Each structure stands twice: as structure tokens, then as C-alpha cells.
């Protein structure tokens, strides 16, 4: 009984996951982490991709070092583009 249930769940979940179409993320596709208010890391982290924080400042990135990121770390106060705020 347990084996049958396990097999049904295993194949049932694969069908659901296979049916999802990929989502085109455009330029955001290169980011492994994107956040708006804060990023906190517990060492050791191993992040493959860029890390971005906006509209918060770099001071809101805690515990993450460049050595833990295979990519770049961006924050709003780095002087790059910041998305507009809507009232």
C-alpha cells in the first residue's frame, strides 16, 4: 500500500512539474537572489549568479561576502538604475 502510494505521488508530481512552461525573466534571469528590503546570509553560502538589492542600500546586506557569490553583488546605492516608485 505504501509503495503504491509512493509511486503514484512520484509520477503524479513529475507530470505537474513537466506541464509548467518556463518563465522568461529577461535581464533578471542572471540573478540568483533579488530582494527589495534586506538580504541576510548564514556562512558559508554558495550562490551561483548575481545578487541584487533595490531600493534598499548595500548596508542592508548582512553576512554575505563576495567570495560566496559566483557573480556580482548589486545594491541601489551603488549608483546604478533604481526602479521608479509609484504612489
C-alpha positions, 0 to 999 in steps of 0.5 A: 500500500505504501509503495503504491502510494509512493509511486503514484505521488512520484509520477503524479508530481513529475507530470505537474512539474513537466506541464509548467512552461518556463518563465522568461525573466529577461535581464533578471534571469542572471540573478540568483537572489533579488530582494527589495528590503534586506538580504541576510546570509548564514556562512558559508553560502554558495550562490551561483549568479548575481545578487541584487538589492533595490531600493534598499542600500548595500548596508542592508546586506548582512553576512554575505561576502563576495567570495560566496557569490559566483557573480556580482553583488548589486545594491541601489546605492551603488549608483546604478538604475533604481526602479521608479516608485509609484504612489 
